[in-house]
Amino acid sequence: MNETIQPLDPIAFALGPIQVHWYGLIIGSGLALALFLAIREGDKRGLPKDTFADLMLWAIPIAILSARLYYVIFEWEYYASHPGQILQIWNGGIAIHGALIGSVATAYIFAKKRGISFWKIADIAAPSIILGQAIGRWGNFMNQEAHGGEVTRAFLENLYLPEFIIDQMYINGTYYHPTFLYESIWNFAGFAILIALRRVNLRRGELFLSYVIWYSIGRFFVEGMRTDSLMLGSLRMAQSISIALIIGAVGLLLYRRKMRLAEDRYQDKSNQALTH
């Protein structure tokens, strides 16, 4: 029966010679929804209506570029021999940590130029970011990538997964852990938690730092199951970065409290820039 299983078509539709991939559509849909939610929440928190739209004009292309560059650097042995594939991001191969580096750096510079608190922008965007990540993992599903090690069909059936997910995890004669799904569920849970934390009215910056901690914990464990990790010697790069981010975020949260650098609250509407 397994021999008759056909994977889902990664191409959504074609416009003449142009093929539109599900990967790109799913990533784009996640970004669009994330932007919509950030704009709406920014309006509630007193930010100018065009703040996130203007930010995304810079952040999205820079994030995509940095995500691809990050991936290519760690897979340079392959891409050095296949330079024509460096720009083919529709076939997968972007690293979320690279995207985060690029987008956070862009947001920091943007906030400084606009005279708006970076931490306020980051806090508002945090639920949107993790929601976009949760949706984006389904692009990996369509490409049959970012999966874990070998499992049996019985194992997947015991997880009570829909048939279409089980079938899509059948790759070249073998079933694999749907690690894309594990991370997506973790991120959707993180989105719900961050939305709930908005009501707690945390100190400014702590919602974003909570996102960093939550995402990094989940990514650390999921990454340990994957078979396509970017490596730095014998270390899984994503796990190493996740540990560094958890330590850094906790340390920064405690430092900002101790030094009284986080006295403003999430629900405050003041837009004044902060130098810390």
C-alpha positions in Angstrom: 0.0 0.0 0.0 2.9 2.4 0.8 4.1 2.2 -2.8 1.0 4.0 -4.0 1.3 7.0 -1.7 1.9 10.1 -3.6 3.3 13.3 -1.9 1.3 16.5 -2.1 2.2 18.7 -5.1 4.5 21.5 -3.8 3.3 23.7 -6.7 0.0 25.4 -6.0 -0.6 26.7 -9.5 1.3 28.0 -12.6 1.0 31.3 -14.4 2.4 30.4 -17.8 6.1 29.5 -17.2 5.9 30.8 -13.6 5.3 28.2 -10.9 3.8 29.4 -7.6 4.9 27.1 -4.8 2.8 26.3 -1.7 6.0 27.0 0.3 6.0 30.7 -0.7 2.2 31.0 -0.4 2.2 29.7 3.1 5.1 31.8 4.2 3.5 34.9 2.6 0.1 34.1 4.3 1.8 33.9 7.7 3.6 37.2 7.1 0.3 38.9 6.0 -1.6 37.7 9.0 1.2 38.6 11.4 1.4 42.1 9.9 -2.4 42.6 10.2 -2.4 41.6 13.9 0.6 43.8 14.6 -0.9 46.9 12.9 -4.2 46.4 14.8 -2.4 46.0 18.2 -0.1 48.9 17.5 -3.1 51.1 16.9 -4.5 50.1 20.3 -1.2 50.9 21.9 -0.9 54.4 20.4 1.6 53.8 17.6 1.1 55.7 14.3 -1.0 53.6 12.0 1.8 53.3 9.4 4.4 52.1 11.8 4.4 48.4 11.1 3.6 48.7 7.5 6.6 50.9 7.0 8.7 48.6 9.2 7.8 45.6 7.1 8.8 47.2 3.9 12.4 47.0 5.2 12.2 44.1 7.6 10.7 41.4 5.3 13.2 41.6 2.5 16.1 41.9 4.9 14.8 39.0 7.0 14.5 36.8 3.9 17.9 37.8 2.7 19.5 37.2 6.1 17.6 33.9 6.6 18.9 32.6 3.2 22.4 34.0 3.8 22.6 32.3 7.2 21.5 29.0 5.6 23.9 29.2 2.7 26.9 30.0 4.9 26.4 26.8 6.9 25.8 24.8 3.8 28.5 26.5 1.7 30.2 23.2 0.8 27.0 22.3 -1.2 26.2 25.7 -2.6 29.8 26.4 -3.7 29.2 23.5 -6.1 25.7 24.6 -7.0 25.7 28.4 -7.1 22.7 28.5 -9.3 20.6 27.2 -6.4 21.6 30.0 -3.9 18.6 32.1 -4.8 16.0 29.3 -5.1 14.4 29.9 -1.7 11.1 28.4 -3.0 12.7 25.0 -2.7 13.3 25.6 1.0 16.5 26.4 2.8 15.9 29.5 5.0 17.0 29.6 8.6 14.6 31.3 11.1 17.5 32.4 13.3 19.0 34.3 10.4 15.6 35.9 9.8 15.3 36.9 13.4 18.8 38.5 13.4 18.0 40.5 10.3 14.5 41.6 11.4 15.5 42.5 14.9 18.4 44.6 13.7 16.1 46.3 11.2 13.5 47.0 13.8 16.1 48.5 16.2 17.4 50.9 13.6 13.9 51.7 12.4 12.7 52.5 16.0 15.7 54.8 16.6 15.0 56.7 13.5 11.3 57.1 14.2 11.9 58.0 17.9 9.8 55.0 19.1 10.8 52.6 21.8 12.3 49.5 20.2 11.0 47.4 23.1 7.4 48.6 22.5 7.6 47.6 18.9 9.1 44.3 19.8 6.5 43.5 22.5 3.6 44.3 20.1 5.2 42.2 17.3 6.1 39.2 19.5 2.7 37.3 19.2 2.7 38.1 15.4 6.2 36.7 15.0 5.5 33.4 16.6 2.2 33.0 14.8 4.0 33.6 11.5 6.5 30.9 12.5 3.7 28.5 13.4 2.0 28.9 10.0 5.3 29.0 8.1 6.3 25.5 9.3 3.5 24.1 7.0 5.6 25.3 4.1 8.2 22.8 5.2 5.4 20.2 5.3 4.5 20.8 1.7 8.2 20.5 0.7 8.6 17.3 2.9 11.5 18.9 4.7 12.5 19.8 8.3 11.4 16.3 9.4 12.9 14.1 12.1 14.3 10.6 12.1 12.6 7.4 10.9 9.4 6.1 12.5 6.8 3.5 11.7 3.4 4.2 10.3 1.9 2.7 13.4 3.8 5.3 15.5 2.2 8.1 13.4 -1.2 6.6 13.6 -0.9 6.4 17.4 -0.5 10.2 17.4 -4.0 10.4 15.9 -2.7 12.4 13.0 -4.8 13.1 9.9 -4.1 10.7 7.0 -2.8 13.5 4.8 0.0 14.3 7.3 0.9 10.6 7.7 1.1 10.1 4.0 3.2 13.3 3.5 5.7 12.0 6.1 6.3 8.9 3.8 9.4 10.0 1.9 11.4 7.7 -0.4 10.0 4.6 1.2 10.3 5.6 4.9 8.1 7.4 7.4 9.6 10.2 9.4 8.9 12.3 12.6 6.7 15.3 11.6 8.9 17.7 13.5 7.5 20.6 11.5 4.2 19.8 13.2 5.7 19.6 16.7 7.2 23.0 16.3 4.1 24.4 14.7 1.9 23.3 17.7 4.5 24.6 20.2 4.4 28.0 18.4 0.6 28.1 18.3 0.6 27.5 22.0 3.2 30.2 22.4 1.0 32.6 20.5 -1.9 31.9 22.9 0.3 32.4 25.9 1.7 35.7 24.6 -1.8 37.0 23.9 -2.8 36.1 27.5 0.4 37.9 28.8 -0.8 41.1 27.2 -3.4 41.3 29.9 -0.9 40.9 32.6 0.6 44.2 31.5 4.2 43.1 31.8 7.1 45.6 31.9 8.1 46.9 28.6 10.4 44.4 26.7 9.3 41.4 28.8 6.7 40.2 26.3 9.3 40.0 23.6 11.8 38.3 25.9 9.2 35.8 26.9 8.7 35.0 23.2 12.5 34.5 22.8 12.6 32.1 25.8 9.4 30.1 24.8 10.4 29.7 21.2 14.0 28.8 22.0 13.0 26.1 24.5 10.8 24.4 21.9 13.3 24.8 19.1 16.0 23.2 21.2 14.1 20.0 21.8 12.6 19.8 18.2 16.0 20.4 16.7 17.4 17.4 18.5 15.0 15.2 16.5 15.7 16.7 13.1 17.9 15.1 10.4 18.8 18.2 8.5 20.3 20.4 11.2 22.9 23.0 10.3 26.1 22.0 12.0 29.0 23.8 13.5 31.5 21.0 13.9 29.7 18.4 16.1 27.2 21.0 17.4 23.7 21.5 16.1 23.8 25.2 15.4 20.1 25.9 16.2 20.4 24.2 19.6 23.5 26.2 20.5 21.8 29.4 19.5 18.7 28.4 21.4 20.6 27.9 24.6 22.4 31.2 24.1 19.1 33.0 23.5 17.5 31.5 26.6 20.4 32.6 28.8 20.6 36.0 27.2 16.9 36.7 27.4 16.6 35.7 31.0 19.8 37.6 31.9 18.6 40.7 30.0 15.1 40.5 31.7 16.7 40.4 35.2 19.3 43.1 34.3 16.6 45.5 33.1 14.6 45.0 36.2 17.6 45.4 38.5 18.8 48.6 36.8 15.2 49.9 36.6 15.3 50.1 32.8 11.9 48.5 32.4 9.6 50.7 34.4 7.1 51.4 31.6 4.3 48.8 31.1 3.1 47.1 27.9 -0.3 48.9 27.9 1.2 52.3 28.3 0.6 54.5 25.3 3.6 56.7 25.5 5.7 56.5 22.3 8.8 58.2 23.6 12.0 56.6 22.5 14.1 54.8 25.1 17.9 54.8 25.1 18.1 51.5 26.9 
